[in-house]
C-alpha cells in the first residue's frame, strides 16, 4: 500500500487545488485483490454536472494509469455523493459512462462521509457483503413424498405424437396445453 499512499497524497493535492467544491476520499478494499474506490462529495448537483467528467479524467490520468495490476485497473469505482436529488438524466449519463471506471451517483447523501458510510456503500455496490443468503431448511423426506407424477400432465403428453422438428415441437406444446385446458374446463362444468 506504500505506493498507493504516494498516489493518494498526490491526487488529493491535485483535487483540492483543481476542484475546490469537491471533497475526495480514497478507499482501498482487499477483495480477491485491491479495489480502489473514490468518494467524491460534490457541494451541489450543479458542481457534479459541471465537474464529473473532469474528475473522472483526472483520476484516470493521475492515479489509475499508474496502477500496474490489470485486476486493480478494472476494479475501479467512483462514487459521486451529492446532498440533493440528482436529475435522472444526469445520473443515467454518469452511471452509463464506460470510460475508465464504474461510476455510481449517490444523491440525497447528507452530512459527512464516515467509515461506516464507506463500508455500507462498498458492501452494497461492490462486494455485496450486505446481502444475506438464507435458504429455508427443507425436510428432504417429506419434500420427496410430496413430489410425484401428475397423471393429468402424463396423459396429455402421452396423447401427442413425438417429433424432432422445431415447428412440430411447438405444435406439440400447444396440443398439450389445449388438452390440459379442456380437462380443466370439463372439471369446472361438472361441478
C-alpha positions in Angstrom: 0.0 0.0 0.0 3.0 2.3 0.3 2.9 3.2 -3.5 -0.8 3.9 -3.1 -0.1 6.4 -0.4 2.1 8.4 -2.7 -0.5 8.3 -5.4 -3.3 9.1 -2.9 -1.4 12.1 -1.5 -0.6 13.4 -5.0 -4.2 13.0 -6.2 -5.7 14.6 -3.0 -3.5 17.7 -3.5 -4.5 17.9 -7.2 -8.2 17.6 -6.4 -8.1 20.2 -3.6 -6.3 22.6 -5.9 -8.3 22.0 -9.1 -11.8 21.1 -7.7 -12.3 23.3 -4.6 -16.0 22.3 -4.4 -15.3 18.6 -4.2 -14.1 16.6 -1.2 -12.3 13.4 -2.0 -11.7 10.2 0.0 -9.9 7.2 -1.4 -10.5 3.7 0.0 -8.6 0.5 -0.8 -10.5 -2.7 -0.2 -9.0 -6.1 -0.3 -11.5 -8.4 -2.1 -9.7 -11.0 -4.2 -7.3 -8.2 -4.9 -7.2 -4.5 -4.3 -10.3 -2.5 -5.3 -9.9 1.3 -5.5 -13.0 3.4 -4.5 -13.1 7.1 -4.8 -15.7 9.0 -2.9 -16.2 12.4 -4.5 -18.5 14.6 -2.4 -19.8 17.5 -4.5 -21.1 20.6 -2.8 -24.1 20.8 -5.2 -25.7 18.8 -8.1 -24.6 21.7 -10.4 -20.9 21.1 -9.3 -21.5 17.4 -10.1 -22.9 18.2 -13.5 -20.0 20.5 -14.4 -17.2 18.5 -12.9 -17.9 14.8 -13.1 -16.1 14.2 -16.4 -13.1 16.3 -15.4 -12.9 14.5 -12.1 -13.1 11.1 -13.8 -10.4 12.0 -16.3 -8.1 13.5 -13.7 -8.4 10.3 -11.5 -7.8 8.1 -14.6 -4.7 10.2 -15.6 -3.2 10.9 -12.2 -4.0 7.6 -10.4 -5.5 4.8 -12.4 -2.9 4.9 -15.2 -0.1 4.4 -12.7 -1.5 1.1 -11.4 0.3 -1.9 -12.8 -2.2 -4.7 -11.9 -4.8 -5.2 -14.5 -7.3 -6.6 -11.9 -6.9 -3.3 -10.0 -7.3 -1.1 -13.1 -10.6 -3.0 -13.9 -11.9 -2.8 -10.3 -12.0 0.9 -10.0 -15.0 2.8 -8.6 -16.0 6.5 -8.5 -18.8 7.3 -6.1 -20.3 10.8 -6.6 -22.0 11.9 -3.5 -24.4 14.9 -3.5 -26.7 16.1 -0.7 -29.6 16.9 -3.0 -31.6 14.9 -5.5 -29.8 14.5 -8.9 -31.6 14.8 -12.2 -32.3 11.3 -13.6 -30.9 12.2 -17.0 -27.6 13.3 -15.4 -27.4 10.3 -13.1 -28.1 8.0 -16.1 -25.4 9.7 -18.2 -22.8 9.5 -15.4 -23.5 5.9 -14.4 -23.5 4.7 -18.0 -20.3 6.3 -19.0 -18.0 3.4 -19.8 -14.7 5.3 -19.8 -12.1 4.2 -17.1 -14.2 3.2 -14.2 -17.6 2.2 -12.8 -19.4 5.4 -11.7 -22.2 5.5 -9.2 -24.2 8.6 -8.1 -25.5 8.6 -4.6 -27.9 11.5 -4.2 -29.6 12.8 -1.0 -26.4 12.0 0.9 -26.5 14.2 3.9 -23.6 15.0 6.3 -20.0 14.0 6.4 -18.7 10.7 4.9 -17.9 8.4 7.8 -16.1 5.0 7.9 -19.5 3.2 8.4 -20.9 5.0 5.4 -17.9 3.9 3.3 -18.3 0.3 4.4 -22.0 0.3 3.7 -21.6 1.8 0.2 -18.8 -0.7 -0.7 -20.8 -3.6 0.7 -23.9 -2.5 -1.3 -22.3 -1.6 -4.6 -19.1 -3.7 -4.8 -18.8 -6.7 -2.5 -22.5 -7.4 -1.8 -21.5 -8.4 1.8 -24.7 -6.8 2.9 -26.8 -9.4 1.1 -27.9 -12.2 3.4 -28.4 -15.5 1.7 -30.5 -17.9 3.8 -32.4 -20.8 2.5 -35.3 -22.4 4.3 -34.5 -25.8 5.8 -36.3 -28.5 3.9 -37.1 -31.9 5.3 -35.9 -34.0 2.3 -38.1 -37.0 3.3 -41.3 -35.0 3.3 -40.5 -33.0 0.2 -39.8 -36.2 -1.8 -43.0 -37.7 -0.5 -45.0 -34.6 -1.8 -43.4 -34.8 -5.3 -44.9 -37.2 -7.7 -46.1 -37.8 -11.2 -49.0 -35.7 -12.2 -51.4 -38.0 -14.0 -53.1 -35.3 -16.0 -49.8 -34.0 -17.4 -48.6 -37.5 -18.1 -51.9 -38.3 -20.1 -51.8 -35.1 -22.0 -48.1 -35.6 -23.0 -48.7 -39.3 -23.9 -51.5 -38.4 -26.4 -49.3 -36.1 -28.5 -47.0 -37.7 -31.1 -43.3 -37.1 -30.8 -41.2 -35.3 -33.4 -37.7 -33.7 -33.7 -38.9 -30.8 -35.9 -38.9 -27.4 -34.1 -42.2 -26.3 -35.6 -43.8 -29.6 -34.7 -42.4 -29.4 -31.2 -44.2 -26.0 -30.8 -47.4 -27.6 -32.2 -47.0 -30.4 -29.7 -46.7 -27.9 -26.8 -49.9 -26.2 -27.9 -51.7 -29.5 -28.2 -50.6 -30.5 -24.7 -51.8 -27.1 -23.3 -55.1 -27.5 -25.1 -55.6 -31.0 -23.7 -55.0 -29.7 -20.1 -57.2 -26.7 -20.7 -60.0 -28.9 -22.0 -59.7 -31.2 -18.9 -60.0 -28.3 -16.5 -62.9 -26.8 -18.4 -64.7 -30.2 -18.2 -63.9 -30.4 -14.5 -65.4 -27.0 -13.9 -68.5 -27.7 -15.9 -69.1 -31.0 -13.9 -69.0 -29.2 -10.6 
